[in-house]
Amino acid sequence: MDAVFWLSVTLACLLGAMSPGPSLAVIGSVTLNQGRLAGMISALAHGLTIAAFALLTALGLVVVMSSYAATFNLLQLIGCIYLVWMALKLLFAAPGSSPELIVLAGGSHWAAARDGFLVALVNPKIIIFFTALFSQFVTVEGELWVKLLMAAIAGVVDTLWYMLVAVVISQPGTLVRYQNSSAWLNKVFGLVLLGIVAGIIVKLVV
């Protein structure tokens, strides 16, 4: 495992965390309604759930690969298609579109942690994304520490990103500026995702 491998994993996890969706809406709402600290607690709970999802996905993929090679090849293809779909969705997103903020009940820090955990748990995009992502990086011969480190990277990257979101959103006027720049940011994220997919395809063909 070289530096390029780990950089690719980290970048892919970052792009997954940064893509618009219910997690951004919920953590943004928690921050706006309960304050910065609550938003950061929600981000931490979300990140821990993501790490657990990532590890379970990596371990599950090893079982699939060792027993059903054809199934894994199909999984890789589906993963690439999903990543392309996500990239195209970002590239062609309507200007000014953003997830609707959800106002959640409860104002305690426990409630903030609960909300971060639940949105990661019930978000169907998360397990699909990690299946698509890890199918490109996990190997049958891969050691356990590699899978543990990949899961840790996913959790840490997710936590840090949403903590940053909480800090930024809690600043006066920054939410409006983020929404105004969402059109070109989406296009940048989409192009980077397409680049990752292109690299994966080249590796598979060569």
Kinemage of the C-alpha trace (Angstrom):
@kinemage 1
@onewidth
@group {chain A} dominant
@subgroup {mainchain}
@vectorlist {calphas} color= white
{ca met a 1} P 0.000 0.000 0.000
{ca asp a 2} L 1.651 3.204 -1.167
{ca ala a 3} L 0.917 6.873 -0.543
{ca val a 4} L -1.158 7.120 -3.735
{ca phe a 5} L -3.465 4.352 -2.489
{ca trp a 6} L -4.106 6.035 0.850
{ca leu a 7} L -4.474 9.454 -0.771
{ca ser a 8} L -7.080 8.014 -3.159
{ca val a 9} L -9.019 6.441 -0.275
{ca thr a 10} L -8.908 9.683 1.723
{ca leu a 11} L -9.958 11.826 -1.231
{ca ala a 12} L -12.834 9.502 -2.121
{ca cys a 13} L -14.071 9.513 1.487
{ca leu a 14} L -13.843 13.305 1.575
{ca leu a 15} L -15.854 13.652 -1.618
{ca gly a 16} L -18.448 11.263 -0.256
{ca ala a 17} L -18.762 13.313 2.930
{ca met a 18} L -18.949 16.586 0.988
{ca ser a 19} L -21.682 15.465 -1.401
{ca pro a 20} L -25.047 17.129 -0.641
{ca gly a 21} L -27.571 14.942 1.114
{ca pro a 22} L -29.606 14.412 4.284
{ca ser a 23} L -26.504 14.337 6.516
{ca leu a 24} L -25.606 17.889 5.536
{ca ala a 25} L -29.199 18.955 6.042
{ca val a 26} L -29.507 17.417 9.508
{ca ile a 27} L -26.125 18.530 10.871
{ca gly a 28} L -26.679 21.979 9.380
{ca ser a 29} L -30.079 22.142 11.039
{ca val a 30} L -28.700 20.998 14.400
{ca thr a 31} L -26.031 23.700 14.198
{ca leu a 32} L -28.458 26.450 13.219
{ca asn a 33} L -31.020 25.524 15.862
{ca gln a 34} L -28.869 24.326 18.781
{ca gly a 35} L -25.505 25.999 18.288
{ca arg a 36} L -21.959 25.161 17.214
{ca leu a 37} L -21.166 22.675 19.992
{ca ala a 38} L -24.308 20.664 19.281
{ca gly a 39} L -23.410 20.607 15.588
{ca met a 40} L -19.926 19.308 16.352
{ca ile a 41} L -21.299 16.617 18.680
{ca ser a 42} L -23.706 15.573 15.929
{ca ala a 43} L -20.772 15.464 13.486
{ca leu a 44} L -18.775 13.213 15.852
{ca ala a 45} L -21.670 10.766 16.243
{ca his a 46} L -22.130 10.763 12.479
{ca gly a 47} L -18.439 10.058 11.896
{ca leu a 48} L -18.359 7.140 14.343
{ca thr a 49} L -21.353 5.591 12.591
{ca ile a 50} L -19.647 6.075 9.230
{ca ala a 51} L -16.509 4.311 10.505
{ca ala a 52} L -18.621 1.332 11.626
{ca phe a 53} L -20.394 1.219 8.259
{ca ala a 54} L -17.069 1.386 6.429
{ca leu a 55} L -15.542 -1.464 8.437
{ca leu a 56} L -18.587 -3.711 8.037
{ca thr a 57} L -18.604 -2.979 4.311
{ca ala a 58} L -14.898 -3.765 3.925
{ca leu a 59} L -15.170 -7.032 5.861
{ca gly a 60} L -18.306 -8.039 3.998
{ca leu a 61} L -16.706 -7.404 0.641
{ca val a 62} L -13.853 -9.751 1.509
{ca val a 63} L -16.356 -12.591 2.030
{ca val a 64} L -18.039 -11.811 -1.288
{ca met a 65} L -14.726 -11.650 -3.163
{ca ser a 66} L -13.344 -14.886 -1.736
{ca ser a 67} L -16.467 -16.889 -2.531
{ca tyr a 68} L -18.025 -15.284 -5.594
{ca ala a 69} L -15.517 -13.725 -8.009
{ca ala a 70} L -18.165 -13.017 -10.661
{ca thr a 71} L -20.360 -11.298 -8.070
{ca phe a 72} L -17.477 -9.070 -7.037
{ca asn a 73} L -16.732 -8.113 -10.647
{ca leu a 74} L -20.380 -7.136 -11.032
{ca leu a 75} L -20.142 -5.194 -7.763
{ca gln a 76} L -17.172 -3.261 -9.113
{ca leu a 77} L -19.101 -2.372 -12.250
{ca ile a 78} L -22.129 -1.258 -10.259
{ca gly a 79} L -19.840 0.772 -8.010
{ca cys a 80} L -18.314 2.623 -10.949
{ca ile a 81} L -21.763 3.308 -12.399
{ca tyr a 82} L -22.946 4.689 -9.083
{ca leu a 83} L -19.916 6.976 -8.758
{ca val a 84} L -20.460 8.245 -12.320
{ca trp a 85} L -24.129 8.851 -11.540
{ca met a 86} L -23.182 10.843 -8.439
{ca ala a 87} L -20.662 12.885 -10.448
{ca leu a 88} L -23.199 13.665 -13.194
{ca lys a 89} L -25.787 14.629 -10.609
{ca leu a 90} L -23.334 17.130 -9.129
{ca leu a 91} L -22.271 18.454 -12.529
{ca phe a 92} L -25.839 19.076 -13.684
{ca ala a 93} L -27.338 20.195 -10.380
{ca ala a 94} L -29.587 23.227 -10.750
{ca pro a 95} L -27.926 26.479 -9.595
{ca gly a 96} L -28.859 27.391 -6.065
{ca ser a 97} L -30.200 23.939 -5.208
{ca ser a 98} L -29.413 22.726 -1.719
{ca pro a 99} L -30.786 20.185 0.717
{ca glu a 100} L -33.800 21.385 2.678
{ca leu a 101} L -32.862 21.990 6.282
{ca ile a 102} L -34.795 19.804 8.669
{ca val a 103} L -35.797 21.274 12.013
{ca leu a 104} L -35.417 18.522 14.597
{ca ala a 105} L -36.930 18.319 18.025
{ca gly a 106} L -34.790 18.280 21.122
{ca gly a 107} L -32.093 20.689 22.227
{ca ser a 108} L -29.744 18.598 24.361
{ca his a 109} L -26.299 17.387 23.370
{ca trp a 110} L -27.591 13.822 23.612
{ca ala a 111} L -30.275 14.734 21.098
{ca ala a 112} L -27.629 16.206 18.792
{ca ala a 113} L -25.588 12.980 19.004
{ca arg a 114} L -28.716 10.935 18.398
{ca asp a 115} L -29.579 12.942 15.297
{ca gly a 116} L -26.071 12.531 13.865
{ca phe a 117} L -26.170 8.787 14.505
{ca leu a 118} L -29.650 8.253 13.081
{ca val a 119} L -29.131 10.199 9.864
{ca ala a 120} L -26.030 8.108 9.118
{ca leu a 121} L -27.857 4.917 10.056
{ca val a 122} L -30.924 5.452 7.870
{ca asn a 123} L -29.246 7.193 4.913
{ca pro a 124} L -29.308 4.590 2.089
{ca lys a 125} L -26.643 6.468 0.116
{ca ile a 126} L -23.974 5.718 2.734
{ca ile a 127} L -23.883 1.927 2.480
{ca ile a 128} L -24.177 2.169 -1.314
{ca phe a 129} L -21.316 4.665 -1.456
{ca phe a 130} L -18.974 2.571 0.685
{ca thr a 131} L -19.838 -0.564 -1.253
{ca ala a 132} L -19.029 1.299 -4.469
{ca leu a 133} L -15.844 2.803 -3.021
{ca phe a 134} L -14.367 -0.130 -1.107
{ca ser a 135} L -15.044 -2.568 -3.938
{ca gln a 136} L -12.341 -0.653 -5.816
{ca phe a 137} L -9.741 -0.767 -3.017
{ca val a 138} L -10.325 -3.919 -0.917
{ca thr a 139} L -8.556 -7.148 -1.931
{ca val a 140} L -8.959 -10.707 -0.705
{ca glu a 141} L -5.320 -10.753 0.402
{ca gly a 142} L -5.691 -7.445 2.236
{ca glu a 143} L -4.677 -7.545 5.890
{ca leu a 144} L -7.073 -6.675 8.698
{ca trp a 145} L -5.094 -3.575 9.647
{ca val a 146} L -5.646 -2.180 6.135
{ca lys a 147} L -9.424 -2.524 6.502
{ca leu a 148} L -9.307 -1.037 10.006
{ca leu a 149} L -7.259 1.916 8.767
{ca met a 150} L -9.603 2.466 5.807
{ca ala a 151} L -12.582 2.523 8.190
{ca ala a 152} L -10.736 4.899 10.519
{ca ile a 153} L -9.929 7.236 7.624
{ca ala a 154} L -13.583 7.231 6.560
{ca gly a 155} L -14.726 8.067 10.086
{ca val a 156} L -12.107 10.742 10.760
{ca val a 157} L -12.580 12.446 7.391
{ca asp a 158} L -16.358 12.459 7.819
{ca thr a 159} L -16.146 13.813 11.383
{ca leu a 160} L -13.691 16.576 10.490
{ca trp a 161} L -15.710 17.629 7.438
{ca tyr a 162} L -18.990 17.956 9.314
{ca met a 163} L -17.299 19.659 12.248
{ca leu a 164} L -15.980 22.182 9.743
{ca val a 165} L -19.505 22.526 8.354
{ca ala a 166} L -20.803 23.209 11.878
{ca val a 167} L -18.140 25.865 12.474
{ca val a 168} L -18.743 27.554 9.126
{ca ile a 169} L -22.537 27.494 9.327
{ca ser a 170} L -22.467 28.940 12.831
{ca gln a 171} L -20.736 32.064 11.510
{ca pro a 172} L -23.086 34.939 10.574
{ca gly a 173} L -23.655 35.232 6.841
{ca thr a 174} L -21.620 32.182 5.824
{ca leu a 175} L -24.638 29.974 5.053
{ca val a 176} L -25.778 32.427 2.388
{ca arg a 177} L -22.307 32.522 0.827
{ca tyr a 178} L -22.126 28.727 0.792
{ca gln a 179} L -25.465 28.503 -1.003
{ca asn a 180} L -24.361 31.121 -3.523
{ca ser a 181} L -21.210 29.152 -4.387
{ca ser a 182} L -22.860 25.719 -4.381
{ca ala a 183} L -23.229 25.642 -8.200
{ca trp a 184} L -19.504 25.729 -9.024
{ca leu a 185} L -18.529 23.687 -5.963
{ca asn a 186} L -20.832 20.892 -7.142
{ca lys a 187} L -19.155 20.935 -10.556
{ca val a 188} L -15.680 20.725 -9.016
{ca phe a 189} L -16.721 17.768 -6.838
{ca gly a 190} L -18.317 16.066 -9.855
{ca leu a 191} L -15.208 16.423 -12.011
{ca val a 192} L -12.964 15.022 -9.280
{ca leu a 193} L -15.279 12.027 -8.864
{ca leu a 194} L -15.142 11.376 -12.620
{ca gly a 195} L -11.361 11.515 -12.402
{ca ile a 196} L -11.355 8.875 -9.663
{ca val a 197} L -13.645 6.622 -11.726
{ca ala a 198} L -11.424 7.069 -14.794
{ca gly a 199} L -8.399 6.001 -12.768
{ca ile a 200} L -10.240 2.929 -11.492
{ca ile a 201} L -11.297 1.913 -15.015
{ca val a 202} L -7.768 2.343 -16.336
{ca lys a 203} L -6.440 0.159 -13.516
{ca leu a 204} L -9.012 -2.558 -14.260
{ca val a 205} L -8.310 -2.554 -17.993
{ca val a 206} L -4.527 -2.462 -17.673
